[in-house]
């Protein structure tokens, strides 16, 4: 059999073939759809049902999905322009290492692009008799010339005759958000099959436009059985085209076009379709009648021989009856041929990928075959511009629903379009005994994090406009690791960073790394940036210089805010709600007002002046209350917040500050506030004062970006006053370029009655007591299947709701050795290594 390539001429998005047929080409964005949202899946399939049905009158169409370059280098270069000048060396180093790491793992990071081609030349667009006559002449002249290997001479006027039909299809493609291909993109679609698997196959920036240079490739089916070897000036690759041979009797929910995109290597999908005539000499009605007679005769013969009818025969008779019913109802039926394409740099790599994709399809009751002797035929059959030929192997006859059930043009990528990777989209179901690095190598979908876009509202597909980030889950799941990683990347950008570390451990881990000779030698830019710009502020209540630095009268310049905060602290320290404490509460409020007036006059004051005011009361119960408050403060960590104003309030001006407080004893999240010890209650009070400081830290300069990481922020929800403070912190947000990162125990802590100050990004680790709440808050359906899915989240994994409203399963993974060491929370000992070695 002699094969020839169909490409002849391109005009805009129209392709004229060597058969003198005209095709129009379009592309559409892949919709974000995951298996955990069945309703969204069904809506997507219904949308494609309607679109495919609308192509019925055009008869021939093709669908194909090709891998394209993610342009990682270009994206990372653009992202690096946002680094703070002080962090430029370290940031550029991370970008270079990111590019090297991903290229070593994937060779080329790719994304997918979905194409639609529709044949125009079988339809008339003319509105006059003369125009119709010219189209008929062109059509039959083209057919006659193509038989003798001649081409029509075409100009712009020739293509313009098809513009009205093309415009009609363009409107139909609009239902799936499609657009026209550019001329360059059509050329790339025609060129791609000849260079697939070679590095340049993923790029659009080429200049060839003649049919010879587009197809200047040698196809060799003899060197490796079942594979095609492609050789061109671009390089060498091995490809395999794997036809879809058989489905289960019911095509519903096979989702095979989506499933193969979860593999750790690029996979092509191609489909050529033709709407079959239902009646007439060549129609399906006649074919069905002839097939029914054959089945009837076969059944009679079987019965006459005393045998029972085979199950497959009964099913075939049922299928023919169903087909006849559809023909009578004029339901469109499509004859189609589909395949998956894989490639590799070596025959071994290609065959390994073949085995993987065959196994995966078998798990979905879909049989694909190797087509060992038909690789050259399949290669040419699926070139752009070739319509479905007369072949009979691997053909399927289905309704449009049968094609839509493959779940076309979907993706499950999450995260930002540019940035530094903080993990990967995790596809593995079994990660037992695998390290995060080993799991990361099984995915080709890194999750990028761009700290600078949270408050930007001019990004087309961005749904959330809040820059704030919440990380939720029970203790020990890795929340702090992820939070510190995000904070670390955020402070590389312009602005200042503040990390409130109640555990007082992060700075020690950082110093241990940057003082290590090995890391100093391997990562000098990282060590230099941290040495110069990370500063520790450790508040010690036993130091005279620290007393009162968190006193609201010392660090809150706004009178109303200082008054409110002072009242909150007093009410947290002492219960003024009982009737007998009415006078004490009144005296406390009068004292706050009196002391603030003294501050208005320039006097340096503090909360202890309010206590002294109460001690001067004529009422004994007021004096008793004041004495109790003063004794509670003396010699405790509350001396950081209760003072006579002898020290200036906390004021942080460094690029990055890690704020610690010695003597904090945080209660466990599950402990009721009524069961807090005295020290725990005082620690919670101090955290409230720190929370107010964080709010002011974000408010002090509208033009300067700030990021605040507040670990253990669940503590604010233990009281009414605490909830008010965290709400105020969240509302700083967009207008002041402030990003708040909270680490909390419950996903409920991210909810508010209104949308003001919500969280643009949420990372949720599994919590056995909150699975339904997690699914609800992230917008996933609450089903037993999804609850089980969440329950089975592997270690180091969480669910991520990104700024675009996409939710997916994420492996948290930091590929940067020195940063990974800084993010640790527990030192690993040799016993842990031994336990891992001898586990199951």
VOGU-3710 file (C-alpha; in Angstrom, 3 decimals, decimal comma):
1> xxxxxxxxxx> 0,000/0,000/0,000  1,309/3,400/-0,975  0,973/6,181/1,596  1,230/9,896/1,147  1,005/12,819/3,498  -2,128/14,984/3,159  -0,605/18,410/3,780  -0,727/20,822/0,834  -1,427/24,425/1,909  -2,452/26,362/5,025
11> xxxxxxxxxx> -4,430/29,581/5,168  -5,146/30,910/8,671  -6,755/27,908/10,418  -7,716/26,142/7,172  -5,779/23,228/5,716  -6,026/22,225/2,044  -5,048/18,579/1,585  -3,497/16,775/-1,342  -6,976/15,300/-1,901  -8,127/18,889/-2,446
21> xxxxxxxxxx> -10,260/18,804/0,714  -10,469/21,668/3,182  -10,351/21,209/6,962  -10,742/23,794/9,729  -8,782/23,465/12,961  -9,524/24,700/16,469  -8,272/24,171/19,990  -10,043/24,298/23,323  -8,742/24,564/26,880  -8,871/21,476/29,036
31> xxxxxxxxxx> -11,422/21,774/31,819  -10,392/21,047/35,384  -12,247/17,855/36,319  -11,358/15,282/38,963  -13,023/12,010/39,862  -14,095/13,274/43,255  -16,683/15,579/41,626  -19,043/13,233/39,760  -21,544/15,989/39,053  -18,869/18,116/37,365
41> xxxxxxxxxx> -17,762/15,089/35,339  -21,287/14,471/34,074  -21,774/18,138/33,148  -18,517/18,054/31,205  -19,582/14,942/29,305  -22,967/16,468/28,532  -21,252/19,562/27,133  -19,200/17,384/24,797  -22,265/15,348/23,835  -23,960/18,488/22,618
51> xxxxxxxxxx> -20,876/19,731/20,808  -20,213/16,460/18,978  -23,842/16,168/17,958  -23,631/19,658/16,472  -20,928/18,401/14,046  -23,287/15,879/12,462  -23,882/17,741/9,217  -20,129/18,093/8,610  -19,722/14,281/8,596  -15,930/13,983/9,123
61> xxxxxxxxxx> -13,966/15,224/12,112  -10,869/14,449/14,124  -9,894/14,958/17,753  -6,354/14,780/19,011  -4,385/15,628/22,112  -0,673/16,427/21,755  1,938/17,171/24,411  3,371/20,680/24,250  6,293/22,291/25,993  5,459/24,003/29,271
71> xxxxxxxxxx> 8,177/26,545/28,414  9,533/26,075/31,906  12,716/28,080/31,363  10,804/31,049/29,980  8,277/30,925/32,821  10,912/30,683/35,531  12,875/33,558/34,011  9,764/35,750/34,051  9,022/34,713/37,639  12,574/35,504/38,793
81> xxxxxxxxxx> 12,109/39,157/37,840  9,916/39,526/40,944  12,636/38,507/43,396  13,679/41,094/45,941  17,044/42,534/44,994  18,360/41,348/48,376  17,264/37,781/47,563  18,227/37,801/43,894  21,252/35,505/44,129  19,450/32,881/46,180
91> xxxxxxxxxx> 16,280/33,138/44,092  18,130/32,761/40,802  19,985/29,793/42,243  16,678/28,103/43,139  15,334/28,799/39,650  18,420/27,236/38,029  18,191/24,201/40,291  14,459/23,847/39,608  15,046/23,858/35,867  17,895/21,350/36,154
101> xxxxxxxxxx> 15,939/19,040/38,485  12,820/18,908/36,314  14,736/18,548/33,050  16,789/15,683/34,497  13,592/13,950/35,609  11,287/14,703/32,663  13,637/15,867/29,874  10,949/18,321/28,823  8,122/19,408/31,098  4,981/19,206/28,991
111> xxxxxxxxxx> 1,356/20,141/29,135  -1,447/18,947/26,842  -3,285/20,735/24,059  -6,568/19,459/22,641  -7,367/19,960/18,948  -10,530/19,662/16,868  -10,492/19,318/13,070  -13,647/19,431/10,922  -13,876/18,788/7,165  -15,596/21,651/5,353
121> xxxxxxxxxx> -15,436/20,706/1,688  -18,449/18,380/1,686  -20,801/21,299/2,422  -21,984/24,276/0,423  -21,748/27,787/1,783  -22,867/29,600/-1,358  -26,106/31,560/-1,346  -26,436/32,028/-5,142  -26,837/29,622/-8,035  -23,557/30,836/-9,500
131> xxxxxxxxxx> -21,759/30,328/-6,221  -23,137/26,812/-5,820  -22,104/25,994/-9,369  -18,539/27,158/-8,699  -18,384/25,016/-5,558  -19,591/21,952/-7,465  -17,005/22,571/-10,177  -14,231/23,033/-7,598  -15,285/19,887/-5,757  -15,314/17,542/-8,763
141> xxxxxxxxxx> -12,283/19,215/-10,339  -10,409/18,679/-7,094  -11,419/15,018/-6,980  -10,384/14,458/-10,590  -7,063/16,224/-10,135  -6,251/14,351/-6,910  -6,719/11,009/-8,695  -3,899/12,047/-11,011  -1,830/13,559/-8,183  -2,487/17,153/-9,231
151> xxxxxxxxxx> -3,538/20,006/-6,970  -5,943/22,852/-7,377  -4,376/26,259/-7,815  -5,727/28,192/-4,858  -5,662/31,774/-3,706  -7,263/33,723/-0,878  -10,588/33,859/-2,745  -10,682/30,065/-2,785  -10,360/29,855/1,009  -12,772/32,719/1,554
161> xxxxxxxxxx> -15,533/30,584/0,036  -15,258/28,380/3,126  -15,192/31,231/5,612  -18,947/31,211/6,324  -18,939/27,457/7,015  -15,853/27,866/9,162  -17,557/30,695/11,065  -20,495/28,391/11,750  -18,177/25,773/13,226  -16,386/28,476/15,204
171> xxxxxxxxxx> -19,692/29,327/16,900  -20,212/25,650/17,716  -16,684/25,356/19,105  -17,529/28,287/21,365  -19,684/25,923/23,476  -16,458/24,266/24,634  -14,586/27,601/24,868  -12,649/26,827/21,700  -10,708/29,203/19,499  -9,255/29,127/15,999
181> xxxxxxxxxx> -5,722/27,879/15,549  -3,220/30,309/14,135  -1,480/29,440/10,895  1,657/28,648/12,862  -0,287/26,284/15,129  -1,799/24,446/12,163  1,697/23,993/10,738  2,855/22,678/14,104  -0,048/20,204/14,241  0,913/18,935/10,777
191> xxxxxxxxxx> 4,614/18,811/11,651  4,298/17,175/15,075  3,804/13,506/14,033  7,094/13,579/12,119  9,165/14,785/15,075  7,222/13,352/18,019  9,451/12,391/20,893  12,208/14,771/19,760  12,853/17,818/21,904  11,744/20,311/19,256
201> xxxxxxxxxx> 8,432/18,491/18,748  6,988/20,361/21,704  7,803/23,860/20,468  5,969/26,287/18,196  8,984/28,392/17,216  9,981/26,887/13,886  10,076/28,460/10,431  9,463/25,590/7,986  6,364/25,953/5,854  6,902/23,735/2,827
211> xxxxxxxxxx> 5,497/20,226/2,775  8,974/18,768/2,272  10,585/20,376/5,286  7,543/19,645/7,462  7,786/15,979/6,663  11,533/15,595/6,249  11,613/12,448/8,360  12,539/8,835/7,616  10,083/6,271/9,002  11,754/2,935/9,689
221> xxxxxxxxxx> 9,419/0,085/10,800  12,069/-2,607/10,360  14,646/-1,885/13,042  12,421/-2,625/16,045  9,399/-4,887/15,709  6,179/-3,087/16,501  7,866/0,318/16,738  8,491/3,090/14,262  11,906/4,684/14,334  11,784/8,341/13,324
231> xxxxxxxxxx> 14,989/9,933/12,018  15,303/13,550/10,989  17,632/16,497/11,346  15,841/17,136/14,662  17,000/13,827/16,132  15,840/10,247/16,582  12,944/8,738/18,516  10,910/5,540/18,733  7,129/5,651/18,678  4,253/3,223/19,072
241> xxxxxxxxxx> 0,658/3,846/18,002  -1,715/1,684/20,032  -5,241/1,286/18,623  -8,224/1,019/20,932  -9,468/-2,498/20,179  -12,314/-3,264/22,516  -14,426/-1,728/25,277  -16,615/-3,354/27,881  -20,213/-3,737/26,616  -21,137/-0,631/28,570
251> xxxxxxxxxx> -18,831/2,305/27,801  -20,077/4,348/30,773  -17,434/5,783/33,115  -14,420/4,310/31,343  -12,834/7,846/31,270  -9,888/6,392/29,427  -8,766/9,632/27,748  -8,451/11,218/31,193  -6,867/8,249/32,953  -3,872/7,967/30,626
261> xxxxxxxxxx> -2,926/11,572/31,383  -2,078/10,476/34,936  0,956/8,558/33,687  4,458/9,938/34,377  5,154/10,366/30,648  3,290/12,169/27,842  0,583/10,176/26,035  -1,112/11,226/22,798  -4,781/10,571/22,110  -6,142/10,586/18,542
271> xxxxxxxxxx> -9,564/9,883/17,097  -10,898/10,012/13,536  -14,669/9,998/13,262  -17,353/9,881/10,587  -21,090/10,335/11,097  -22,650/7,319/9,403  -25,736/7,702/7,171  -28,626/5,999/8,969  -30,628/4,887/5,946  -30,097/4,371/2,240
281> xxxxxxxxxx> -27,927/1,975/0,286  -24,846/2,679/2,389  -26,744/3,386/5,590  -26,604/1,617/8,920  -30,187/0,364/8,565  -29,204/-1,896/5,681  -26,049/-3,090/7,449  -28,054/-3,820/10,588  -30,642/-5,824/8,651  -27,967/-7,927/6,984
291> xxxxxxxxxx> -26,221/-8,533/10,313  -29,547/-9,515/11,919  -30,146/-12,124/9,218  -26,694/-13,599/9,788  -27,309/-13,790/13,536  -30,723/-15,334/13,004  -29,328/-18,012/10,713  -26,508/-18,698/13,159  -28,997/-19,055/16,027  -31,179/-21,456/13,990
301> xxxxxxxxxx> -28,151/-23,558/13,126  -27,094/-23,685/16,768  -30,568/-24,787/17,923  -30,849/-27,411/15,148  -27,631/-28,956/16,404  -29,026/-29,148/19,915  -26,679/-26,552/21,366  -27,669/-23,554/23,478  -27,141/-20,090/22,087  -23,903/-18,486/23,153
311> xxxxxxxxxx> -23,983/-15,510/25,495  -22,110/-13,358/22,964  -24,777/-14,082/20,322  -27,534/-13,014/22,669  -25,666/-9,794/23,410  -25,133/-9,118/19,701  -28,857/-9,506/19,036  -29,603/-7,109/21,898  -27,043/-4,602/20,520  -28,609/-4,764/17,045
321> xxxxxxxxxx> -32,060/-4,167/18,492  -30,745/-1,152/20,377  -29,048/0,125/17,201  -32,275/-0,195/15,200  -34,146/1,737/17,862  -31,588/4,535/17,651  -31,767/4,574/13,860  -35,543/4,904/14,027  -35,147/7,808/16,455  -32,508/9,353/14,155
331> xxxxxxxxxx> -29,867/9,311/16,903  -26,497/10,103/15,279  -24,060/7,185/15,162  -20,339/7,696/14,651  -17,900/5,286/13,066  -14,537/5,987/14,618  -11,006/4,771/15,077  -8,954/5,811/18,099  -5,479/5,237/19,438  -2,948/6,253/22,042
341> xxxxxxxxxx> 0,566/7,245/21,070  3,734/6,876/23,128  7,354/7,580/22,336  10,776/7,109/23,848  14,415/7,943/23,277  15,234/4,236/23,174  13,270/1,122/22,163  13,379/-0,072/25,773  11,872/3,170/27,070  9,133/3,055/24,447
351> xxxxxxxxxx> 8,267/-0,594/25,197  8,183/0,091/28,919  5,647/2,831/28,275  3,612/0,510/26,043  3,366/-2,046/28,845  2,334/0,625/31,319  -0,446/2,061/29,174  -1,803/-1,375/28,181  -1,946/-2,389/31,838  -3,647/0,848/32,842
361> xxxxxxxxxx> -6,286/0,505/30,108  -6,961/-3,091/31,090  -7,783/-1,876/34,599  -10,576/0,195/32,997  -11,855/-2,764/30,901  -10,461/-1,211/27,735  -8,288/-3,346/25,490  -5,658/-1,654/23,378  -3,368/-3,568/21,043  0,129/-3,033/19,711
371> xxxxxxxxxx> -0,758/-3,092/16,013  2,639/-4,587/15,293  2,296/-4,782/11,511  0,251/-1,626/11,078  2,400/1,113/12,506  3,090/2,788/9,146  -0,596/2,608/8,198  -1,661/4,083/11,554  0,949/6,802/11,284  -0,472/8,016/7,969
381> xxxxxxxxxx> -4,116/7,418/8,813  -3,912/9,820/11,749  -2,122/12,664/10,008  -4,027/15,955/10,120  -6,322/16,257/7,097  -6,832/12,539/6,498  -10,399/11,391/6,928  -11,329/7,935/8,137  -10,516/5,417/5,406  -12,113/2,125/4,317
391> xxxxxxxxxx> -10,214/-0,019/6,826  -12,199/-2,358/9,064  -9,819/-3,151/11,929  -10,415/-1,531/15,312  -13,500/0,379/14,142  -16,169/1,318/16,661  -19,762/2,343/16,081  -21,148/4,384/18,967  -23,340/7,341/19,696  -21,697/10,617/20,668
401> xxxxxxxxxx> -22,223/9,577/24,304  -19,840/6,662/23,726  -17,056/9,070/22,763  -17,872/11,541/25,538  -17,609/8,768/28,139  -13,859/8,714/27,499  -13,831/12,133/29,223  -12,155/14,284/26,609  -10,165/17,475/27,175  -9,814/17,428/30,951
411> xxxxxxxxxx> -6,900/18,012/33,302  -6,137/17,780/37,007  -3,233/20,211/37,383  -3,343/22,503/40,410  -1,267/25,429/41,569  -0,004/28,545/39,810  1,253/28,893/36,238  4,711/30,077/37,323  6,699/29,919/40,525  8,763/27,513/42,597
421> xxxxxxxxxx> 7,435/23,930/42,971  6,174/23,039/46,453  4,999/19,543/45,542  3,509/17,416/42,785  0,058/16,251/41,756  0,074/12,791/43,283  -1,402/9,992/41,155  -0,112/6,941/43,046  -2,567/4,928/45,108  0,087/2,888/46,888
431> xxxxxxxxxx> 3,056/4,784/48,329  3,994/2,264/50,994  7,721/2,397/51,853  8,338/5,076/49,208  10,169/8,269/50,102  8,737/11,631/48,964  11,517/11,823/46,361  10,547/8,434/44,935  6,871/9,420/44,806  7,750/12,734/43,146
441> xxxxxxxxxx> 9,492/10,898/40,294  6,207/9,190/39,361  4,519/12,457/38,397  5,081/14,961/35,572  2,862/17,622/37,129  4,769/19,863/39,575  2,709/22,262/41,667  4,109/25,773/41,353  3,688/28,456/44,003  3,791/32,143/43,115
451> xxxxxxxxxx> 3,653/34,275/46,291  2,991/37,518/44,406  -0,414/36,906/42,826  -2,687/36,266/45,809  -4,084/39,809/45,882  -4,091/40,392/42,127  -7,571/40,533/40,613  -6,684/40,927/36,919  -5,832/37,252/36,317  -8,453/35,821/33,974
461> xxxxxxxxxx> -9,240/32,431/35,512  -8,484/33,305/39,129  -11,491/32,838/41,416  -10,090/33,849/44,814  -8,843/37,369/45,468  -7,560/36,796/48,975  -3,794/36,437/49,435  -4,210/34,542/52,714  -3,200/30,897/53,114  -4,541/28,313/55,571
471> xxxxxxxxxx> -2,877/25,006/56,416  -5,118/22,704/58,444  -4,896/19,285/60,043  -4,064/17,418/63,243  -0,666/17,428/64,916  2,134/15,474/63,250  0,934/15,536/59,639  3,511/18,010/58,329  1,633/21,322/58,520  4,569/23,264/59,931
481> xxxxxxxxxx> 6,939/21,838/57,309  4,713/23,090/54,493  4,043/26,432/56,189  7,733/27,171/56,634  8,451/26,162/53,028  5,800/28,589/51,753  7,069/31,322/54,086  10,622/30,758/52,884  9,619/31,210/49,244  7,437/34,209/50,058
491> xxxxxxxxxx> 10,254/36,210/51,652  12,296/35,920/48,463  9,912/38,469/46,971  9,809/42,205/47,666  8,707/43,183/51,163  9,122/41,905/54,715  8,334/38,670/56,494  7,373/37,831/60,082  7,190/34,303/61,438  5,586/33,871/64,851
501> xxxxxxxxxx> 7,078/30,670/66,209  5,490/29,603/69,501  7,648/26,468/69,507  10,887/28,493/69,317  12,568/25,953/67,023  12,711/27,258/63,434  15,647/29,615/63,877  17,726/26,917/65,575  17,174/24,557/62,618  18,149/27,337/60,204
511> xxxxxxxxxx> 21,351/28,138/62,059  22,319/24,486/62,243  22,137/24,268/58,447  23,837/27,516/57,431  26,674/26,971/59,916  27,385/23,516/58,514  30,509/23,541/56,275  28,921/21,159/53,766  25,920/23,417/53,112  28,083/26,529/53,101
521> xxxxxxxxxx> 30,150/25,005/50,317  27,252/23,588/48,262  24,729/26,417/48,716  26,600/29,648/49,420  23,810/31,909/48,097  21,227/30,385/50,440  23,510/30,602/53,456  24,511/34,207/52,663  20,904/35,383/52,258  19,816/33,837/55,542
531> xxxxxxxxxx> 22,885/35,067/57,386  22,231/38,631/56,277  18,452/38,891/56,346  16,973/36,380/58,838  16,830/37,843/62,325  15,716/36,204/65,539  13,752/38,188/68,141  13,441/36,035/71,246  11,313/37,706/73,905  12,383/36,762/77,412
541> xxxxxxxxxx> 10,151/38,093/80,213  13,123/37,878/82,590  15,023/40,498/80,612  14,359/44,057/81,688  14,704/45,274/78,115  11,813/43,029/77,015  9,270/44,076/79,627  6,221/45,677/78,045  7,265/45,277/74,408  3,867/43,655/73,781
551> xxxxxxxxxx> 1,953/46,162/75,928  -0,847/47,501/73,658  -0,299/51,008/75,067  3,312/50,776/73,865  2,999/49,284/70,360  -0,503/50,296/69,198  -0,551/53,970/68,158  -4,255/54,056/67,328  -6,228/55,071/70,427  -9,346/53,002/69,732
561> xxxxxxxxxx> -7,361/49,897/68,829  -5,173/50,264/71,929  -8,256/50,642/74,123  -9,957/47,578/72,644  -6,860/45,432/72,961  -6,292/46,500/76,552  -9,881/45,607/77,419  -9,527/42,208/75,721  -6,411/41,376/77,745  -7,991/42,328/81,051
571> xxxxxxxxxx> -11,093/40,295/80,269  -8,991/37,279/79,288  -7,004/37,520/82,507  -9,935/38,010/84,840  -13,621/37,089/84,694  -15,550/40,366/84,950  -18,885/38,846/83,873  -20,403/38,064/87,282  -22,738/40,632/88,861  -20,442/41,178/91,849
581> xxxxxxxxxx> -17,613/42,223/89,493  -19,661/44,981/87,894  -17,837/47,713/89,829  -14,452/46,167/89,038  -15,218/46,100/85,330  -16,385/49,705/85,415  -13,205/50,729/87,223  -11,084/48,852/84,682  -12,762/50,682/81,775  -12,405/54,042/83,529
591> xxxxxxxxxx> -8,759/53,263/84,217  -8,076/52,503/80,548  -9,644/55,793/79,483  -7,802/57,794/82,147  -4,420/56,256/81,305  -4,936/56,798/77,572  -5,581/60,492/78,236  -2,202/60,645/79,919  -0,676/59,031/76,806  -2,434/61,633/74,660
601> xxxxxxxxxx> -0,547/64,273/76,626  2,802/62,660/75,817  3,304/60,589/78,953  4,745/57,083/78,628  2,282/54,678/80,160  1,363/50,971/80,215  -1,313/48,538/81,339  0,026/48,439/84,912  -1,024/52,093/85,256  -4,612/50,851/84,767
611> xxxxxxxxxx> -4,087/48,328/87,559  -2,740/51,093/89,798  -5,814/53,204/88,986  -8,005/50,334/90,188  -5,901/49,947/93,340  -6,786/53,539/94,241  -10,522/52,808/94,117  -12,651/53,457/97,180  -14,355/50,091/96,672  -12,669/47,188/98,371
621> xxxxxxxxxx> -13,780/44,617/95,770  -12,174/46,705/93,041  -8,926/46,891/94,956  -9,038/43,134/95,561  -9,504/42,487/91,842  -6,609/44,812/90,979  -4,347/43,112/93,526  -5,207/39,716/92,059  -4,445/40,918/88,509  -1,128/42,452/89,589
631> xxxxxxxxxx> -0,026/39,313/91,401  -0,958/37,213/88,338  1,244/39,387/86,139  4,268/39,648/88,397  7,010/37,137/87,647  5,131/35,644/84,654  5,337/35,898/80,887  2,592/38,543/81,091  5,253/41,053/82,040  5,862/41,241/78,290
641> xxxxxxxxxx> 2,361/42,741/77,893  1,776/44,529/81,241  4,210/47,318/82,018  4,636/50,942/83,038  5,795/51,850/79,544  9,449/51,764/80,454  10,385/50,173/77,090  9,403/50,969/73,522  6,864/48,636/71,960  7,989/45,910/69,577
651> xxxxxxxxxx> 9,011/47,388/66,225  10,401/45,108/63,505  12,209/46,572/60,493  14,348/43,682/59,192  13,702/41,852/55,942  12,784/38,649/57,807  12,066/38,285/61,506  11,426/35,106/63,453  9,584/36,050/66,635  9,838/33,699/69,608
661> xxxxxxxxxx> 8,631/33,948/73,210  10,382/32,053/75,962  8,194/30,453/78,604  5,137/29,844/76,412  3,159/26,740/77,307  0,564/26,193/74,628  -2,419/23,967/75,451  -3,317/21,076/73,192  -5,938/21,855/70,562  -8,413/19,377/72,026
671> xxxxxxxxxx> -8,149/20,840/75,560  -11,199/22,832/76,605  -10,443/26,456/77,470  -12,037/25,895/80,881  -9,346/23,263/81,570  -6,354/25,490/80,757  -3,738/25,848/83,450  -2,818/29,339/84,641  0,364/29,314/82,537  -1,530/28,120/79,461
681> xxxxxxxxxx> -4,118/30,861/79,891  -1,385/33,474/80,130  0,306/32,026/77,027  -2,951/32,345/75,104  -3,280/35,968/76,232  0,216/36,741/75,022  -0,540/35,143/71,660  -3,493/37,517/71,332  -1,222/40,480/71,858  1,207/39,080/69,286
691> xxxxxxxxxx> -1,731/38,610/66,915  -2,611/42,267/67,224  0,996/43,171/66,547  0,891/41,020/63,390  -2,157/42,923/62,209  -0,329/46,238/62,661  2,760/44,782/60,993  0,673/44,257/57,857  -1,032/47,650/58,117  1,899/49,940/58,594
701> xxxxxxxxxx> 2,784/50,548/54,926  0,259/50,101/52,127  3,024/50,141/49,501  5,157/47,432/51,120  4,286/43,757/50,787  4,310/41,764/54,002  3,874/38,100/54,813  3,042/36,835/58,295  3,204/33,164/59,270  1,372/32,436/62,508
711> xxxxxxxxxx> 1,947/28,895/63,712  -0,559/27,370/66,182  -3,141/29,986/65,188  -5,975/27,689/66,254  -5,436/29,214/69,683  -7,336/32,333/68,628  -10,537/30,322/68,341  -10,458/29,413/72,019  -12,145/32,708/72,998  -14,421/35,393/71,602
721> xxxxxxxxxx> -11,705/38,033/71,832  -9,228/35,752/70,067  -11,629/35,140/67,199  -12,077/38,898/66,778  -8,304/39,373/66,565  -7,737/36,675/63,929  -10,649/38,089/61,951  -9,000/41,516/62,009  -5,698/39,992/60,899  -7,439/38,328/57,961
731> xxxxxxxxxx> -9,090/41,561/56,870  -5,808/43,390/56,332  -5,325/41,397/53,143  -5,456/42,775/49,648  -5,514/46,530/50,136  -2,307/46,458/52,188  -0,464/43,717/50,218  -0,420/41,516/53,290  -0,383/37,734/53,189  -1,356/35,848/56,335
741> xxxxxxxxxx> -0,371/32,198/56,612  -2,129/30,406/59,442  -1,426/26,911/60,708  -4,426/25,523/62,517  -5,970/22,255/63,632  -9,413/22,501/62,033  -10,636/23,404/58,549  -13,549/25,092/60,323  -11,113/27,788/61,439  -10,972/28,991/57,839
751> xxxxxxxxxx> -14,713/29,685/57,622  -16,398/33,027/58,163  -19,967/34,193/57,963  -19,029/36,644/55,223  -16,425/36,449/52,464  -14,305/39,336/53,723  -10,821/38,139/54,631  -11,296/34,573/53,430  -8,442/32,306/52,356  -7,369/32,155/48,726
761> xxxxxxxxxx> -5,362/28,966/49,212  -6,160/26,125/51,595  -3,996/23,063/52,259  -5,996/20,473/54,209  -4,464/17,367/55,749  -6,744/14,467/56,629  -8,510/14,582/59,992  -10,636/11,554/60,871  -13,048/13,753/62,828  -13,559/16,321/60,053
771> xxxxxxxxxx> -13,627/14,472/56,749  -17,081/15,673/55,760  -16,194/19,234/56,791  -12,995/19,120/54,716  -14,828/17,889/51,614  -17,569/20,491/52,051  -15,185/23,372/52,601  -13,071/22,463/49,578  -16,122/22,126/47,347  -16,027/18,343/46,896
781> xxxxxxxxxx> -19,029/16,054/47,012  -19,636/14,363/50,357  -19,859/10,705/49,380  -18,630/7,475/50,935  -16,179/7,144/48,051  -14,692/10,583/48,699  -14,542/10,026/52,445  -12,624/6,812/51,804  -10,362/8,677/49,337  -9,565/11,281/51,984
791> xxxxxxxxxx> -9,057/8,602/54,602  -6,447/6,939/52,392  -4,349/10,054/51,816  -0,756/8,812/52,111  1,818/10,349/54,404  3,173/13,732/53,287  -0,007/14,315/51,245  -2,757/16,890/51,580  -5,614/18,362/49,555  -4,892/21,740/47,973
801> xxxxxxxxxx> -7,508/24,338/47,003  -5,707/26,814/44,755  -6,499/30,362/43,650  -8,404/29,083/40,608  -10,751/27,000/42,735  -9,106/23,737/41,673  -8,781/21,005/44,291  -6,415/18,072/44,064  -4,283/15,592/45,952  -0,801/16,941/46,513
811> xxxxxxxxxx> 2,473/15,454/47,692  4,337/18,113/49,649  7,904/17,890/48,400  10,894/20,199/48,761  13,667/19,216/46,309  16,155/21,712/47,773  18,418/19,854/50,170  19,419/22,711/52,460  15,908/24,165/52,712  14,492/20,699/53,409
821> xxxxxxxxxx> 16,851/20,408/56,365  15,758/23,800/57,712  12,096/22,789/57,619  12,509/19,791/59,924  10,743/19,614/63,251  12,113/16,331/64,642  15,618/14,941/64,463  15,709/11,495/62,879  17,748/8,933/64,811  19,301/5,611/63,791
831> xxxxxxxxxx> 16,488/3,640/65,414  14,035/5,227/62,988  16,212/4,163/60,033  16,382/0,580/61,342  12,605/0,501/61,868  12,029/1,677/58,288  14,479/-0,863/56,880  12,676/-3,811/58,494  9,110/-2,610/58,020  6,573/-4,894/56,171
//
